[in-house]
Amino acid sequence: ELEFVLEETQRVVLPELNDEFAKTLGKDTIALLKAEVRKSMEDGSVREEDRKVENRILEKCVASTAMDLPEGLIESISNRRRLEREYELLQKGMASELVKEALVREGVGSTEDVRREMKEFFILEKIADKEKIFATEEEVDKRLYLMASLYEIPPARFREELRETGRLDELRLSLRNEKVRAFLRKRARIVGADGQAVSAPVSAPVSAPVSAPVSAPKSSPESS
């Protein structure tokens, strides 16, 4: 038998929601703090709806675009992803006999997923080139500053880390793709269940069907 002696108990004491608490978070009054929280939640909801619409537009573009992709590269990427996930699961202590089952269950490294992602990449790249869409250095600096503040490290140090690891170009590419997705969303013709165009394409309900506004060229990824 085991015996335990409870020496101490603790409970969480929540602060009173007043102006003093608001000031600890950089706001003068609790009303201002609540307003900012509410706006942040509303903005997050709008961004989520926008993202869903953008995803449906890209699904349309991918489905309607014929593109020759190098099968060897697709297979290589698929194998690499499976290997990376296998290593990750083993590092977490999963039994080796369960790892393969997990890989199958999760569908990691599916060649269809890789093919779709590659087509999406080339479509976004083609539209960005055609419409002259790119991330400005000011936009890169703003995103760097935001990310550095979340990691609680100096922006200059964070930029240098990204540059040394080659991730700074990835950040620029990510920002550019965000702008291309927004461009597609704003240009898309979104129709309701009755087939009539929805008046406000931005942040339209995800249930509305989407007609993609841009058709990527039916060519191999090497063409431009």
C-alpha positions in Angstrom: 0.0 0.0 0.0 1.0 3.6 -0.7 0.3 6.5 1.5 0.5 10.1 0.4 0.6 13.3 2.5 -1.0 16.3 1.0 1.2 19.2 2.1 -0.2 22.0 0.0 -3.1 22.9 -2.3 -3.3 25.8 -4.7 -6.0 27.4 -6.7 -6.1 29.9 -9.5 -7.2 33.3 -8.5 -8.4 35.3 -11.5 -7.8 39.0 -11.5 -10.8 41.4 -11.3 -11.7 42.7 -14.7 -11.3 46.4 -14.1 -9.2 49.4 -15.4 -6.2 48.4 -13.3 -6.1 45.0 -14.9 -6.5 46.6 -18.4 -3.5 48.8 -17.7 -1.3 45.8 -17.1 -2.1 44.8 -20.7 -1.4 48.3 -22.1 -5.0 49.6 -22.2 -6.3 52.6 -20.2 -9.7 51.1 -19.4 -11.4 47.7 -19.3 -13.9 49.0 -22.0 -11.0 49.6 -24.4 -9.6 46.2 -23.7 -12.9 44.5 -24.3 -13.4 46.4 -27.5 -9.9 45.3 -28.8 -10.6 41.6 -27.8 -14.0 41.7 -29.6 -12.4 43.3 -32.7 -9.7 40.7 -32.7 -12.2 37.9 -32.5 -14.3 39.4 -35.3 -11.2 39.9 -37.5 -10.2 36.3 -36.9 -13.6 35.1 -38.0 -13.5 37.2 -41.2 -10.0 35.9 -42.0 -11.2 32.4 -41.5 -14.1 32.9 -43.9 -11.7 34.6 -46.4 -9.4 31.6 -46.1 -12.1 29.1 -46.8 -13.2 31.1 -49.9 -9.6 31.3 -51.2 -9.2 27.5 -50.7 -12.3 26.8 -52.8 -11.1 29.1 -55.5 -7.7 27.4 -55.6 -9.4 24.0 -55.7 -11.3 25.2 -58.8 -8.1 26.4 -60.4 -6.2 23.2 -59.7 -9.1 20.9 -60.9 -9.5 22.8 -64.1 -5.7 23.1 -65.0 -3.9 20.5 -66.9 -0.2 20.5 -66.0 2.6 18.0 -66.7 4.5 17.4 -63.5 7.7 15.3 -63.1 6.6 12.1 -61.5 10.0 11.4 -60.2 10.0 14.6 -58.2 6.5 13.9 -56.9 7.6 10.5 -55.7 10.8 11.9 -54.1 8.8 14.6 -52.2 6.3 11.9 -51.1 9.0 9.6 -49.8 10.8 12.5 -48.0 7.6 13.5 -46.2 6.9 10.0 -45.1 10.4 9.6 -43.8 10.2 12.9 -42.0 6.9 12.0 -40.3 8.2 8.5 -39.5 11.3 10.0 -37.8 9.0 12.5 -35.9 6.8 9.7 -34.6 9.7 7.6 -33.5 11.2 10.6 -31.7 8.0 10.9 -29.8 8.3 7.3 -28.6 5.8 5.6 -30.8 6.5 1.9 -31.2 7.9 1.1 -34.6 5.2 -1.4 -35.4 2.6 1.4 -34.9 4.4 4.0 -37.0 3.6 2.4 -40.4 -0.1 2.1 -39.3 -0.1 5.8 -38.4 1.5 6.8 -41.7 -1.2 5.0 -43.6 -4.0 6.4 -41.4 -2.7 10.0 -41.7 -2.1 9.6 -45.4 1.3 11.2 -45.1 3.2 11.7 -48.3 0.2 11.0 -50.6 1.3 11.5 -54.2 -2.1 13.0 -54.9 -1.6 15.6 -52.1 1.9 16.4 -53.4 0.6 16.7 -57.0 -2.1 19.1 -55.9 0.3 21.2 -53.8 2.7 21.5 -56.7 0.0 22.5 -59.1 -1.2 25.1 -56.6 2.3 26.4 -56.3 2.8 26.8 -60.0 -0.6 28.4 -60.4 0.1 31.0 -57.7 3.5 31.7 -59.2 2.1 32.2 -62.7 -0.6 34.6 -61.5 1.9 36.5 -59.4 4.1 37.0 -62.4 1.3 37.9 -64.7 -0.3 40.4 -62.3 3.0 41.7 -60.9 2.2 40.7 -57.4 5.1 40.6 -54.9 5.9 41.2 -51.2 7.4 44.6 -50.6 10.3 45.0 -48.1 8.0 47.0 -45.9 5.5 44.1 -45.7 8.4 41.7 -45.0 9.6 44.0 -42.2 6.2 44.2 -40.7 5.7 40.5 -40.6 9.2 40.0 -39.2 8.5 42.5 -36.5 5.3 40.7 -35.6 6.9 37.3 -35.5 9.8 38.5 -33.5 7.5 40.0 -30.9 5.7 36.7 -30.6 9.0 34.9 -30.1 10.1 37.7 -27.8 13.4 38.2 -29.6 14.9 41.4 -31.2 13.7 41.8 -34.9 17.2 42.2 -36.2 18.3 39.0 -34.6 15.2 37.2 -35.9 15.9 38.5 -39.5 19.5 37.3 -39.3 18.3 33.8 -38.2 15.9 33.6 -41.1 18.5 34.8 -43.5 21.1 32.3 -42.3 18.7 29.3 -42.5 17.3 30.4 -45.9 13.9 31.0 -44.5 13.8 34.7 -45.4 13.0 33.9 -49.0 10.3 31.4 -47.8 8.7 34.3 -45.8 8.7 36.5 -48.9 7.1 33.7 -50.9 4.5 33.1 -48.2 3.6 36.8 -48.2 3.4 36.9 -51.9 1.1 33.9 -52.0 -1.2 35.5 -49.4 -1.5 38.5 -51.7 -2.2 36.3 -54.7 -4.9 34.4 -52.8 -6.5 37.7 -51.7 -6.4 38.9 -55.3 -8.2 35.8 -56.5 -10.8 36.2 -53.8 -11.5 39.8 -54.7 -11.7 39.0 -58.4 -13.8 35.8 -58.0 -17.4 35.6 -59.1 -19.3 34.0 -56.3 -22.8 32.8 -56.8 -25.5 31.7 -54.4 -27.6 28.6 -54.5 -30.0 30.3 -57.0 -27.1 30.9 -59.4 -27.1 34.6 -58.9 -23.9 36.5 -58.1 -23.3 37.3 -54.5 -22.9 41.1 -54.2 -20.0 41.0 -51.8 -17.3 38.5 -52.8 -15.0 39.4 -49.9 -15.8 37.2 -46.8 -18.7 35.6 -48.6 -20.3 32.6 -47.0 -18.3 29.4 -47.6 -21.5 27.6 -48.7 -21.6 29.8 -51.9 -20.2 28.1 -55.1 -17.2 29.8 -56.5 -16.1 30.4 -60.1 -12.4 30.8 -60.4 -11.6 34.1 -62.2 -8.2 33.0 -63.6 -7.3 29.9 -65.7 -3.7 29.0 -65.4 -2.0 28.0 -68.7 -2.3 24.3 -69.7 1.4 23.7 -69.8 4.3 22.1 -67.9 5.6 23.9 -64.9 8.8 24.8 -66.8 6.9 27.1 -69.2 6.3 30.8 -68.4 
